[in-house]
């Protein structure tokens, strides 16, 4: 008998009106020079007309559009030297108009709004008993199939009905904060993992101390270039060193933004073609401190780089690459706490089996053990996780995804032992959720996919994507799910039934 699944009527569809501003360079430098000169030659009345038209058209679409124009003017300000133009000779309106010509709108979710995850909101004040504030994250895709990370806030009530707040009127990207300090040993190890071993690596790194900043690295590169004749292959290595350094960054949103207005758009070159499939988890350390992690895949159009995002408040985010020989593929999912003193993570290092890894730190993973292989027809092609494991009194509940006939993606469920999650103690034989007629048509047909679920009021709540196009939610009674998983599973022992019930399972 299949597990009862209640599909909700919640739908998140792509919305082309959700736009951010981006810096825009229209071709080669000579075209930029021409634009600057043409604006400088406009009369005052023409300047006023263009400026006022820009304000009328765009000030109601973006928070502080003049500041955006000014920032983009500063991006091309160096070109004024090429034209022998004194920046002080330009009026404020001229500078802002020039900045406007080097700005464009980008619709972040015009193509797809999918692959969601869900976590508990850090703020849970002023709620009735049985209610929970939540944050859902989504992969939003726009022009050129560039993916970014967006959010929505909502509340689950005592009946497990979900209500989401309407999205804010503006959408914006954060300020980039450059405070990262690199450790030379770790930096060199990552270059070695990437098979970057040319002699120019030493030429650059020997100029740096054991710990260094991005500015120090840039200076070391500059001095190396001055002192050495670089071949084409050495120049490519230099670019790779810069690429790796740029993959570490911090960003910060203004405190006056709603969470739906915050967009993590690709910043570093390593993710220039997308931030894909973020798996958020609320992580509680042994001392009781809480931090939110998300593993995601950075994509530059050719290669992927697994990354780890962290935040305590969803205003300030740190982004770092994940290192290690067993994190070179997609589908990483961190456990919500340490196990026997170590961090634990699920992975799919070979592309079609599930593995588990343990480490003393969150960003270096070198040991992996296979725990799941495709077993049933609906997952013969490959299996993976569909988000971080959830702790229950019976074991670690892992929602899986399986790929079967006609490349159909379904969701399944597995239980791992609480003390030793290398042991599989129960597994659904049939899919927990398969695409129905409404869900099977989209950008990628016949796919349901999730990046993280939550338990509330004794139900499993799964956010999931419908064929890589839109998103919805499903609710599943935990007792029915566990009952079905227990059938025929001798390893589902009394020991597991006696385990202490975590808070997430009590509500």
Beta strands, then each sheet from edge to edge (+ up, - down):
strand 1: 6-7
strand 2: 19-23
strand 3: 103-107
strand 4: 112-120
strand 5: 132-141
strand 6: 147-156
strand 7: 162-164
strand 8: 172-173
strand 9: 175-177
strand 10: 181-183
strand 11: 211-213
strand 12: 249-252
strand 13: 262-263
strand 14: 274-284
strand 15: 290-299
strand 16: 304-311
strand 17: 316-321
strand 18: 333-334
strand 19: 343-347
strand 20: 354-359
strand 21: 368-372
strand 22: 382-385
strand 23: 390-392
strand 24: 395-403
strand 25: 409-416
strand 26: 424-427
strand 27: 433-434
strand 28: 448-449
strand 29: 453-456
strand 30: 459-466
strand 31: 470-477
sheet 1: 1+ 31- 30+ 28-
sheet 2: 1+ 31- 30+ 29-
sheet 3: 2+ 3-
sheet 4: 4+ 5- 6+ 7-
sheet 5: 8+ 13+
sheet 6: 9+ 12- 17+ 16- 15+ 14-
sheet 7: 10+ 11-
sheet 8: 18+ 19- 20+ 21-
sheet 9: 22+ 24- 23+
sheet 10: 22+ 24- 25+ 26-
sheet 11: 22+ 24- 25+ 27-
end
